[in-house]
């Protein structure tokens, strides 16, 4: 049995339960990034409440996946990239795996920086390139907090931004509330191949590879005393279940609210498949105030999610190729592709779609090893998954991988 599964902290280390919450709230920002906002807004505007159930199913899948990631970090005291790095027999294998994970992290970063740039343009008419640079600079400040002030301060700031995101994206419901027909969207069904494709897009973008990598790192860093000794594992796992439940309840509620808002107020409106088009349509339907709140939520979404994405990328590099680059330096390097895309005049919505395609490639490489590792007693000791947890995780992994493959095929064939 691994030593990490047996270690416990001093009996004096008994923080209040609420103090153990936080890592999942940071990782949960990935479920409210600009790509998710765009997909959910499109689903509601085009098909009303039809695909509401897809968001609910995706959230249930995400709960188990994020819990397994957090559990791995707690029990082993290592991140998923670190555990994977130890299992590669050659440096070439580690580098190859790192390259695909790095591509996924950078694609995520592109989407989130673009989302922040679009929000700054909507709010202050700042040019997209300058907005991207400002987004990057603010994310560097957030990462500086994480490295200099510790994970708890970082969690508090990101959680505060999560509150802003939630308020910004749900404010419109108080002006244009949905009707009782919204409950009909909880019944699983499709209406033609286009709805199947959009459902695959929503589900495929629900579980982000970088959120899986990051969550194991966040719990590893957070749940330690000053001498590096972790707190009691069973207690942490109980707290983590609450943490993940709260985080995904918030994320799920906001994503549902976005679809409901679009379905109730933007049905049939042209141009809502882009962030700027959705903003304009919200302003026309619900007023400038609600549109401004939406843009503020989008800005907070871009800023918070790009900081978490940069943190995840740093952990991926450290765990797989054992290279530690300061996160602020890394932030500067990974900002270049996003700024280049904006400077070249690439349509922001197209860039968001293409980033989701790259993310689809990374899902199997993060999800399948996670389920496999957390099921092994040689890794997890007495905290290895029960058979039904592994079976459910394998089912979710197979479903998400299949949907992402479908999304890739349909995207590249133009179907």
Secondary structure as UniProt FT lines:
FT   HELIX           3..5
FT   TURN            11..12
FT   HELIX           17..20
FT   HELIX           23..27
FT   HELIX           28..32
FT   HELIX           34..47
FT   TURN            48..51
FT   HELIX           52..76
FT   HELIX           80..87
FT   HELIX           91..124
FT   HELIX           128..149
FT   HELIX           151..170
FT   HELIX           171..174
FT   HELIX           180..186
FT   HELIX           193..204
FT   TURN            205..206
FT   HELIX           209..222
FT   TURN            226..227
FT   HELIX           233..265
FT   TURN            267..268
FT   TURN            270..273
FT   HELIX           275..286
FT   HELIX           288..321
FT   HELIX           327..343
FT   TURN            344..345
FT   HELIX           348..374
FT   HELIX           377..380
FT   HELIX           381..383
FT   HELIX           387..413
//
